[in-house]
């Protein structure tokens, strides 16, 4: 029953799409039938080039995301536990968070070139903000009773940081990573659509410019499947690493 509820919305969307494709009200270029999309998907998955292009996109996304995760966690912990660091850095992050970083992509191309480095740098910048902000909130709002208890038991600052602050902040760190990971995929796909000759984003824009809508949608399905798989892997890692705190749920 839970499995049916989980996929009910997806089934309704697919049914609505198929109905629109077969209604004759719209051109097949706009709404190709599902059978054609799935045939393109099967053809895409059977080629070596498709896997190579997927690997290129994942490498770019993971490179920027990994660097952002390291820098974001360190900066977030620093801002959360140091008033001086918070006073210096919080205005910078809060004031520039709303700025669309994609608008800076031409500058990144000019500085880093049209290759992968400019895309990785933009992924890093986009992912950095949610990781820093969410991590800093977690580090700042550690339960004071836990800190007082550790101090009363004679724990040093290093021990309090390692045994109390870091474990209490880890769930927030994973929350920031979960927000940033799909952002990494979105940014790398968009940048590949704008200026690239490889990657999944390039395949999307190439199929669209060739009026191969079914092939384009097949690549979009691949991108969506990658997003679901990456989110599931991150949740799996969280459940295994943050074993002392299980997420509460209101769903039965």
Secondary structure, 3 states (H helix, E strand, C coil): CHHHHHHHHHHHHHHHHHHHHHCCCCCCCCCCCHHHHHHHHHHHHCCHHHHHHHHHHHHHHHHHHHHHHHHHHHHHHHHHHCHHHHHHHHHHHHHHCCCCHHHHHHHHHHHHCCCHHHHHHHHHHHHHHHHHHHHHHHHHCCCHHHHHHHHHCCCCHHHHHHHHHHHHHHHHHHHHHHHHHHHHHHHHHHHHHHCCCCCHHHHHHHHHHCCCHHHHHHHHHHHHHHHHHHHHHHHHHHHHHCCCCCCCCCCC
